[in-house]
Amino acid sequence: MLVLAVVLLLANALFNVIVWPRFYPRIAADPRARDADGRRTAFYTVHVVLIALALVLAAASAITALVILL
C-alpha cells in the first residue's frame, strides 16, 4: 500500500511540474492579462497563483513520497 502511495505522490508531483508551468507564457501573452494602462489584471494574478499553488503541491507531494520511502 505504501508503494502505491509513493507512486501516486510522485506521479502527481511530476504532472504538476510538467503541465502547469507551460501555461504561464500563454497567460502572460493573453490580452486579458493587462488592462489598457498596461497593469496586470486579476486574470493574470489568479492564474499565476494557481500555477504557484500547483508547484507547491508538487513539492509537498515529492517530499511526502520521500518521507514515506525513508
mmCIF file as gemmi writes it, N, C-alpha and C atoms, coordinates in Angstrom:
data_model
loop_
_atom_site.group_PDB
_atom_site.id
_atom_site.type_symbol
_atom_site.label_atom_id
_atom_site.label_alt_id
_atom_site.label_comp_id
_atom_site.label_asym_id
_atom_site.label_entity_id
_atom_site.label_seq_id
_atom_site.pdbx_PDB_ins_code
_atom_site.Cartn_x
_atom_site.Cartn_y
_atom_site.Cartn_z
_atom_site.occupancy
_atom_site.B_iso_or_equiv
_atom_site.pdbx_formal_charge
_atom_site.auth_seq_id
_atom_site.auth_asym_id
_atom_site.pdbx_PDB_model_num
ATOM 1 N N . MET Axp A 1 ? 0.815 -1.193 0 1 0 ? 1 A 1
ATOM 2 C CA . MET Axp A 1 ? 0 0 0 1 0 ? 1 A 1
ATOM 3 C C . MET Axp A 1 ? 0.866 1.268 0 1 0 ? 1 A 1
ATOM 4 N N . LEU Axp A 2 ? 1.97 1.232 0.741 1 0 ? 2 A 1
ATOM 5 C CA . LEU Axp A 2 ? 2.846 2.4 0.774 1 0 ? 2 A 1
ATOM 6 C C . LEU Axp A 2 ? 3.512 2.65 -0.575 1 0 ? 2 A 1
ATOM 7 N N . VAL Axp A 3 ? 3.805 1.574 -1.283 1 0 ? 3 A 1
ATOM 8 C CA . VAL Axp A 3 ? 4.408 1.73 -2.613 1 0 ? 3 A 1
ATOM 9 C C . VAL Axp A 3 ? 3.437 2.453 -3.542 1 0 ? 3 A 1
ATOM 10 N N . LEU Axp A 4 ? 2.166 2.093 -3.462 1 0 ? 4 A 1
ATOM 11 C CA . LEU Axp A 4 ? 1.145 2.759 -4.277 1 0 ? 4 A 1
ATOM 12 C C . LEU Axp A 4 ? 1.064 4.243 -3.918 1 0 ? 4 A 1
ATOM 13 N N . ALA Axp A 5 ? 1.104 4.558 -2.635 1 0 ? 5 A 1
ATOM 14 C CA . ALA Axp A 5 ? 1.061 5.951 -2.197 1 0 ? 5 A 1
ATOM 15 C C . ALA Axp A 5 ? 2.26 6.723 -2.74 1 0 ? 5 A 1
ATOM 16 N N . VAL Axp A 6 ? 3.433 6.148 -2.683 1 0 ? 6 A 1
ATOM 17 C CA . VAL Axp A 6 ? 4.641 6.803 -3.19 1 0 ? 6 A 1
ATOM 18 C C . VAL Axp A 6 ? 4.526 7.037 -4.694 1 0 ? 6 A 1
ATOM 19 N N . VAL Axp A 7 ? 4.071 6.024 -5.422 1 0 ? 7 A 1
ATOM 20 C CA . VAL Axp A 7 ? 3.927 6.156 -6.873 1 0 ? 7 A 1
ATOM 21 C C . VAL Axp A 7 ? 2.93 7.258 -7.218 1 0 ? 7 A 1
ATOM 22 N N . LEU Axp A 8 ? 1.793 7.289 -6.534 1 0 ? 8 A 1
ATOM 23 C CA . LEU Axp A 8 ? 0.781 8.31 -6.804 1 0 ? 8 A 1
ATOM 24 C C . LEU Axp A 8 ? 1.288 9.715 -6.456 1 0 ? 8 A 1
ATOM 25 N N . LEU Axp A 9 ? 1.978 9.844 -5.341 1 0 ? 9 A 1
ATOM 26 C CA . LEU Axp A 9 ? 2.509 11.144 -4.957 1 0 ? 9 A 1
ATOM 27 C C . LEU Axp A 9 ? 3.564 11.639 -5.948 1 0 ? 9 A 1
ATOM 28 N N . LEU Axp A 10 ? 4.433 10.745 -6.386 1 0 ? 10 A 1
ATOM 29 C CA . LEU Axp A 10 ? 5.449 11.139 -7.362 1 0 ? 10 A 1
ATOM 30 C C . LEU Axp A 10 ? 4.836 11.437 -8.73 1 0 ? 10 A 1
ATOM 31 N N . ALA Axp A 11 ? 3.813 10.686 -9.111 1 0 ? 11 A 1
ATOM 32 C CA . ALA Axp A 11 ? 3.112 10.961 -10.371 1 0 ? 11 A 1
ATOM 33 C C . ALA Axp A 11 ? 2.442 12.334 -10.313 1 0 ? 11 A 1
ATOM 34 N N . ASN Axp A 12 ? 1.839 12.654 -9.179 1 0 ? 12 A 1
ATOM 35 C CA . ASN Axp A 12 ? 1.217 13.96 -9.001 1 0 ? 12 A 1
ATOM 36 C C . ASN Axp A 12 ? 2.258 15.071 -9.099 1 0 ? 12 A 1
ATOM 37 N N . ALA Axp A 13 ? 3.384 14.886 -8.435 1 0 ? 13 A 1
ATOM 38 C CA . ALA Axp A 13 ? 4.44 15.897 -8.467 1 0 ? 13 A 1
ATOM 39 C C . ALA Axp A 13 ? 4.957 16.092 -9.893 1 0 ? 13 A 1
ATOM 40 N N . LEU Axp A 14 ? 5.21 15.012 -10.584 1 0 ? 14 A 1
ATOM 41 C CA . LEU Axp A 14 ? 5.717 15.079 -11.946 1 0 ? 14 A 1
ATOM 42 C C . LEU Axp A 14 ? 4.718 15.766 -12.874 1 0 ? 14 A 1
ATOM 43 N N . PHE Axp A 15 ? 3.454 15.398 -12.76 1 0 ? 15 A 1
ATOM 44 C CA . PHE Axp A 15 ? 2.404 16.014 -13.578 1 0 ? 15 A 1
ATOM 45 C C . PHE Axp A 15 ? 2.366 17.526 -13.357 1 0 ? 15 A 1
ATOM 46 N N . ASN Axp A 16 ? 2.341 17.943 -12.101 1 0 ? 16 A 1
ATOM 47 C CA . ASN Axp A 16 ? 2.252 19.371 -11.797 1 0 ? 16 A 1
ATOM 48 C C . ASN Axp A 16 ? 3.461 20.145 -12.293 1 0 ? 16 A 1
ATOM 49 N N . VAL Axp A 17 ? 4.633 19.553 -12.172 1 0 ? 17 A 1
ATOM 50 C CA . VAL Axp A 17 ? 5.857 20.239 -12.603 1 0 ? 17 A 1
ATOM 51 C C . VAL Axp A 17 ? 5.932 20.337 -14.126 1 0 ? 17 A 1
ATOM 52 N N . ILE Axp A 18 ? 5.42 19.341 -14.816 1 0 ? 18 A 1
ATOM 53 C CA . ILE Axp A 18 ? 5.481 19.35 -16.283 1 0 ? 18 A 1
ATOM 54 C C . ILE Axp A 18 ? 4.372 20.205 -16.895 1 0 ? 18 A 1
ATOM 55 N N . VAL Axp A 19 ? 3.155 20.076 -16.394 1 0 ? 19 A 1
ATOM 56 C CA . VAL Axp A 19 ? 1.998 20.682 -17.049 1 0 ? 19 A 1
ATOM 57 C C . VAL Axp A 19 ? 1.789 22.155 -16.698 1 0 ? 19 A 1
ATOM 58 N N . TRP Axp A 20 ? 1.756 22.491 -15.427 1 0 ? 20 A 1
ATOM 59 C CA . TRP Axp A 20 ? 1.341 23.838 -15.031 1 0 ? 20 A 1
ATOM 60 C C . TRP Axp A 20 ? 2.259 24.96 -15.495 1 0 ? 20 A 1
ATOM 61 N N . PRO Axp A 21 ? 3.573 24.844 -15.389 1 0 ? 21 A 1
ATOM 62 C CA . PRO Axp A 21 ? 4.421 25.966 -15.837 1 0 ? 21 A 1
ATOM 63 C C . PRO Axp A 21 ? 4.278 26.282 -17.33 1 0 ? 21 A 1
ATOM 64 N N . ARG Axp A 22 ? 3.85 25.338 -18.119 1 0 ? 22 A 1
ATOM 65 C CA . ARG Axp A 22 ? 3.69 25.572 -19.555 1 0 ? 22 A 1
ATOM 66 C C . ARG Axp A 22 ? 2.555 26.552 -19.859 1 0 ? 22 A 1
ATOM 67 N N . PHE Axp A 23 ? 1.662 26.752 -18.9 1 0 ? 23 A 1
ATOM 68 C CA . PHE Axp A 23 ? 0.576 27.698 -19.101 1 0 ? 23 A 1
ATOM 69 C C . PHE Axp A 23 ? 1.023 29.15 -18.927 1 0 ? 23 A 1
ATOM 70 N N . TYR Axp A 24 ? 2.098 29.369 -18.205 1 0 ? 24 A 1
ATOM 71 C CA . TYR Axp A 24 ? 2.491 30.747 -17.911 1 0 ? 24 A 1
ATOM 72 C C . TYR Axp A 24 ? 2.705 31.604 -19.162 1 0 ? 24 A 1
ATOM 73 N N . PRO Axp A 25 ? 3.457 31.16 -20.154 1 0 ? 25 A 1
ATOM 74 C CA . PRO Axp A 25 ? 3.638 32.024 -21.343 1 0 ? 25 A 1
ATOM 75 C C . PRO Axp A 25 ? 2.312 32.376 -22.023 1 0 ? 25 A 1
ATOM 76 N N . ARG Axp A 26 ? 1.396 31.436 -22.024 1 0 ? 26 A 1
ATOM 77 C CA . ARG Axp A 26 ? 0.094 31.709 -22.633 1 0 ? 26 A 1
ATOM 78 C C . ARG Axp A 26 ? -0.701 32.716 -21.815 1 0 ? 26 A 1
ATOM 79 N N . ILE Axp A 27 ? -0.621 32.618 -20.501 1 0 ? 27 A 1
ATOM 80 C CA . ILE Axp A 27 ? -1.323 33.56 -19.623 1 0 ? 27 A 1
ATOM 81 C C . ILE Axp A 27 ? -0.712 34.953 -19.781 1 0 ? 27 A 1
ATOM 82 N N . ALA Axp A 28 ? 0.606 35.04 -19.769 1 0 ? 28 A 1
ATOM 83 C CA . ALA Axp A 28 ? 1.278 36.333 -19.873 1 0 ? 28 A 1
ATOM 84 C C . ALA Axp A 28 ? 1 37.02 -21.213 1 0 ? 28 A 1
ATOM 85 N N . ALA Axp A 29 ? 0.832 36.245 -22.264 1 0 ? 29 A 1
ATOM 86 C CA . ALA Axp A 29 ? 0.586 36.808 -23.59 1 0 ? 29 A 1
ATOM 87 C C . ALA Axp A 29 ? -0.897 37.083 -23.857 1 0 ? 29 A 1
ATOM 88 N N . ASP Axp A 30 ? -1.761 36.588 -23.018 1 0 ? 30 A 1
ATOM 89 C CA . ASP Axp A 30 ? -3.203 36.767 -23.22 1 0 ? 30 A 1
ATOM 90 C C . ASP Axp A 30 ? -3.567 38.247 -23.072 1 0 ? 30 A 1
ATOM 91 N N . PRO Axp A 31 ? -4.401 38.775 -23.949 1 0 ? 31 A 1
ATOM 92 C CA . PRO Axp A 31 ? -4.783 40.183 -23.848 1 0 ? 31 A 1
ATOM 93 C C . PRO Axp A 31 ? -5.521 40.523 -22.55 1 0 ? 31 A 1
ATOM 94 N N . ARG Axp A 32 ? -6.125 39.529 -21.915 1 0 ? 32 A 1
ATOM 95 C CA . ARG Axp A 32 ? -6.832 39.777 -20.651 1 0 ? 32 A 1
ATOM 96 C C . ARG Axp A 32 ? -5.87 39.933 -19.476 1 0 ? 32 A 1
ATOM 97 N N . ALA Axp A 33 ? -4.587 39.675 -19.682 1 0 ? 33 A 1
ATOM 98 C CA . ALA Axp A 33 ? -3.606 39.73 -18.6 1 0 ? 33 A 1
ATOM 99 C C . ALA Axp A 33 ? -3.226 41.161 -18.221 1 0 ? 33 A 1
ATOM 100 N N . ARG Axp A 34 ? -3.465 42.12 -19.11 1 0 ? 34 A 1
ATOM 101 C CA . ARG Axp A 34 ? -3.126 43.521 -18.829 1 0 ? 34 A 1
ATOM 102 C C . ARG Axp A 34 ? -4.293 44.413 -19.214 1 0 ? 34 A 1
ATOM 103 N N . ASP Axp A 35 ? -4.456 45.475 -18.438 1 0 ? 35 A 1
ATOM 104 C CA . ASP Axp A 35 ? -5.53 46.419 -18.751 1 0 ? 35 A 1
ATOM 105 C C . ASP Axp A 35 ? -5.028 47.452 -19.761 1 0 ? 35 A 1
ATOM 106 N N . ALA Axp A 36 ? -5.842 48.45 -20.035 1 0 ? 36 A 1
ATOM 107 C CA . ALA Axp A 36 ? -5.495 49.459 -21.034 1 0 ? 36 A 1
ATOM 108 C C . ALA Axp A 36 ? -4.249 50.254 -20.648 1 0 ? 36 A 1
ATOM 109 N N . ASP Axp A 37 ? -3.981 50.36 -19.357 1 0 ? 37 A 1
ATOM 110 C CA . ASP Axp A 37 ? -2.797 51.1 -18.891 1 0 ? 37 A 1
ATOM 111 C C . ASP Axp A 37 ? -1.556 50.217 -18.782 1 0 ? 37 A 1
ATOM 112 N N . GLY Axp A 38 ? -1.684 48.944 -19.08 1 0 ? 38 A 1
ATOM 113 C CA . GLY Axp A 38 ? -0.545 48.034 -19.026 1 0 ? 38 A 1
ATOM 114 C C . GLY Axp A 38 ? -0.345 47.343 -17.69 1 0 ? 38 A 1
ATOM 115 N N . ARG Axp A 39 ? -1.247 47.607 -16.737 1 0 ? 39 A 1
ATOM 116 C CA . ARG Axp A 39 ? -1.136 46.948 -15.425 1 0 ? 39 A 1
ATOM 117 C C . ARG Axp A 39 ? -1.715 45.536 -15.51 1 0 ? 39 A 1
ATOM 118 N N . ARG Axp A 40 ? -1.163 44.66 -14.689 1 0 ? 40 A 1
ATOM 119 C CA . ARG Axp A 40 ? -1.658 43.28 -14.652 1 0 ? 40 A 1
ATOM 120 C C . ARG Axp A 40 ? -3.049 43.245 -14.046 1 0 ? 40 A 1
ATOM 121 N N . THR Axp A 41 ? -3.862 42.347 -14.573 1 0 ? 41 A 1
ATOM 122 C CA . THR Axp A 41 ? -5.25 42.252 -14.134 1 0 ? 41 A 1
ATOM 123 C C . THR Axp A 41 ? -5.425 41.077 -13.172 1 0 ? 41 A 1
ATOM 124 N N . ALA Axp A 42 ? -6.645 40.962 -12.654 1 0 ? 42 A 1
ATOM 125 C CA . ALA Axp A 42 ? -6.978 39.84 -11.774 1 0 ? 42 A 1
ATOM 126 C C . ALA Axp A 42 ? -6.85 38.521 -12.532 1 0 ? 42 A 1
ATOM 127 N N . PHE Axp A 43 ? -7.147 38.524 -13.812 1 0 ? 43 A 1
ATOM 128 C CA . PHE Axp A 43 ? -6.996 37.322 -14.643 1 0 ? 43 A 1
ATOM 129 C C . PHE Axp A 43 ? -5.57 36.788 -14.541 1 0 ? 43 A 1
ATOM 130 N N . TYR Axp A 44 ? -4.606 37.668 -14.705 1 0 ? 44 A 1
ATOM 131 C CA . TYR Axp A 44 ? -3.195 37.287 -14.63 1 0 ? 44 A 1
ATOM 132 C C . TYR Axp A 44 ? -2.845 36.79 -13.226 1 0 ? 44 A 1
ATOM 133 N N . THR Axp A 45 ? -3.231 37.557 -12.228 1 0 ? 45 A 1
ATOM 134 C CA . THR Axp A 45 ? -2.897 37.232 -10.845 1 0 ? 45 A 1
ATOM 135 C C . THR Axp A 45 ? -3.461 35.884 -10.429 1 0 ? 45 A 1
ATOM 136 N N . VAL Axp A 46 ? -4.718 35.642 -10.744 1 0 ? 46 A 1
ATOM 137 C CA . VAL Axp A 46 ? -5.355 34.372 -10.374 1 0 ? 46 A 1
ATOM 138 C C . VAL Axp A 46 ? -4.63 33.2 -11.019 1 0 ? 46 A 1
ATOM 139 N N . HIS Axp A 47 ? -4.268 33.329 -12.273 1 0 ? 47 A 1
ATOM 140 C CA . HIS Axp A 47 ? -3.614 32.217 -12.952 1 0 ? 47 A 1
ATOM 141 C C . HIS Axp A 47 ? -2.187 31.992 -12.448 1 0 ? 47 A 1
ATOM 142 N N . VAL Axp A 48 ? -1.495 33.051 -12.127 1 0 ? 48 A 1
ATOM 143 C CA . VAL Axp A 48 ? -0.146 32.893 -11.555 1 0 ? 48 A 1
ATOM 144 C C . VAL Axp A 48 ? -0.235 32.221 -10.183 1 0 ? 48 A 1
ATOM 145 N N . VAL Axp A 49 ? -1.234 32.589 -9.394 1 0 ? 49 A 1
ATOM 146 C CA . VAL Axp A 49 ? -1.423 31.952 -8.084 1 0 ? 49 A 1
ATOM 147 C C . VAL Axp A 49 ? -1.742 30.467 -8.267 1 0 ? 49 A 1
ATOM 148 N N . LEU Axp A 50 ? -2.574 30.128 -9.231 1 0 ? 50 A 1
ATOM 149 C CA . LEU Axp A 50 ? -2.882 28.712 -9.494 1 0 ? 50 A 1
ATOM 150 C C . LEU Axp A 50 ? -1.629 27.927 -9.865 1 0 ? 50 A 1
ATOM 151 N N . ILE Axp A 51 ? -0.8 28.505 -10.702 1 0 ? 51 A 1
ATOM 152 C CA . ILE Axp A 51 ? 0.44 27.835 -11.095 1 0 ? 51 A 1
ATOM 153 C C . ILE Axp A 51 ? 1.358 27.667 -9.89 1 0 ? 51 A 1
ATOM 154 N N . ALA Axp A 52 ? 1.473 28.706 -9.084 1 0 ? 52 A 1
ATOM 155 C CA . ALA Axp A 52 ? 2.324 28.633 -7.89 1 0 ? 52 A 1
ATOM 156 C C . ALA Axp A 52 ? 1.817 27.578 -6.915 1 0 ? 52 A 1
ATOM 157 N N . LEU Axp A 53 ? 0.506 27.528 -6.703 1 0 ? 53 A 1
ATOM 158 C CA . LEU Axp A 53 ? -0.061 26.514 -5.805 1 0 ? 53 A 1
ATOM 159 C C . LEU Axp A 53 ? 0.183 25.101 -6.335 1 0 ? 53 A 1
ATOM 160 N N . ALA Axp A 54 ? 0.077 24.922 -7.63 1 0 ? 54 A 1
ATOM 161 C CA . ALA Axp A 54 ? 0.337 23.606 -8.212 1 0 ? 54 A 1
ATOM 162 C C . ALA Axp A 54 ? 1.784 23.185 -7.971 1 0 ? 54 A 1
ATOM 163 N N . LEU Axp A 55 ? 2.702 24.131 -8.06 1 0 ? 55 A 1
ATOM 164 C CA . LEU Axp A 55 ? 4.114 23.805 -7.827 1 0 ? 55 A 1
ATOM 165 C C . LEU Axp A 55 ? 4.395 23.542 -6.353 1 0 ? 55 A 1
ATOM 166 N N . VAL Axp A 56 ? 3.702 24.251 -5.478 1 0 ? 56 A 1
ATOM 167 C CA . VAL Axp A 56 ? 3.84 23.981 -4.04 1 0 ? 56 A 1
ATOM 168 C C . VAL Axp A 56 ? 3.301 22.585 -3.726 1 0 ? 56 A 1
ATOM 169 N N . LEU Axp A 57 ? 2.172 22.228 -4.312 1 0 ? 57 A 1
ATOM 170 C CA . LEU Axp A 57 ? 1.623 20.882 -4.112 1 0 ? 57 A 1
ATOM 171 C C . LEU Axp A 57 ? 2.556 19.814 -4.678 1 0 ? 57 A 1
ATOM 172 N N . ALA Axp A 58 ? 3.206 20.12 -5.786 1 0 ? 58 A 1
ATOM 173 C CA . ALA Axp A 58 ? 4.172 19.18 -6.357 1 0 ? 58 A 1
ATOM 174 C C . ALA Axp A 58 ? 5.325 18.95 -5.396 1 0 ? 58 A 1
ATOM 175 N N . ALA Axp A 59 ? 5.827 20.023 -4.819 1 0 ? 59 A 1
ATOM 176 C CA . ALA Axp A 59 ? 6.924 19.898 -3.86 1 0 ? 59 A 1
ATOM 177 C C . ALA Axp A 59 ? 6.474 19.119 -2.626 1 0 ? 59 A 1
ATOM 178 N N . ALA Axp A 60 ? 5.281 19.421 -2.131 1 0 ? 60 A 1
ATOM 179 C CA . ALA Axp A 60 ? 4.762 18.712 -0.956 1 0 ? 60 A 1
ATOM 180 C C . ALA Axp A 60 ? 4.569 17.224 -1.26 1 0 ? 60 A 1
ATOM 181 N N . SER Axp A 61 ? 4.082 16.913 -2.445 1 0 ? 61 A 1
ATOM 182 C CA . SER Axp A 61 ? 3.897 15.511 -2.825 1 0 ? 61 A 1
ATOM 183 C C . SER Axp A 61 ? 5.232 14.782 -2.908 1 0 ? 61 A 1
ATOM 184 N N . ALA Axp A 62 ? 6.213 15.419 -3.521 1 0 ? 62 A 1
ATOM 185 C CA . ALA Axp A 62 ? 7.53 14.789 -3.657 1 0 ? 62 A 1
ATOM 186 C C . ALA Axp A 62 ? 8.178 14.584 -2.284 1 0 ? 62 A 1
ATOM 187 N N . ILE Axp A 63 ? 8.087 15.577 -1.422 1 0 ? 63 A 1
ATOM 188 C CA . ILE Axp A 63 ? 8.671 15.46 -0.079 1 0 ? 63 A 1
ATOM 189 C C . ILE Axp A 63 ? 7.966 14.361 0.71 1 0 ? 63 A 1
ATOM 190 N N . THR Axp A 64 ? 6.645 14.314 0.618 1 0 ? 64 A 1
ATOM 191 C CA . THR Axp A 64 ? 5.892 13.281 1.319 1 0 ? 64 A 1
ATOM 192 C C . THR Axp A 64 ? 6.277 11.887 0.819 1 0 ? 64 A 1
ATOM 193 N N . ALA Axp A 65 ? 6.44 11.749 -0.49 1 0 ? 65 A 1
ATOM 194 C CA . ALA Axp A 65 ? 6.843 10.455 -1.04 1 0 ? 65 A 1
ATOM 195 C C . ALA Axp A 65 ? 8.215 10.047 -0.514 1 0 ? 65 A 1
ATOM 196 N N . LEU Axp A 66 ? 9.129 10.994 -0.447 1 0 ? 66 A 1
ATOM 197 C CA . LEU Axp A 66 ? 10.47 10.696 0.061 1 0 ? 66 A 1
ATOM 198 C C . LEU Axp A 66 ? 10.431 10.328 1.545 1 0 ? 66 A 1
ATOM 199 N N . VAL Axp A 67 ? 9.606 11.01 2.309 1 0 ? 67 A 1
ATOM 200 C CA . VAL Axp A 67 ? 9.485 10.707 3.736 1 0 ? 67 A 1
ATOM 201 C C . VAL Axp A 67 ? 8.924 9.295 3.917 1 0 ? 67 A 1
ATOM 202 N N . ILE Axp A 68 ? 7.942 8.921 3.116 1 0 ? 68 A 1
ATOM 203 C CA . ILE Axp A 68 ? 7.376 7.562 3.205 1 0 ? 68 A 1
ATOM 204 C C . ILE Axp A 68 ? 8.44 6.522 2.882 1 0 ? 68 A 1
ATOM 205 N N . LEU Axp A 69 ? 9.269 6.81 1.88 1 0 ? 69 A 1
ATOM 206 C CA . LEU Axp A 69 ? 10.304 5.853 1.492 1 0 ? 69 A 1
ATOM 207 C C . LEU Axp A 69 ? 11.374 5.701 2.562 1 0 ? 69 A 1
ATOM 208 N N . LEU Axp A 70 ? 11.64 6.759 3.278 1 0 ? 70 A 1
ATOM 209 C CA . LEU Axp A 70 ? 12.693 6.701 4.29 1 0 ? 70 A 1
ATOM 210 C C . LEU Axp A 70 ? 12.072 6.23 5.561 1 0 ? 70 A 1
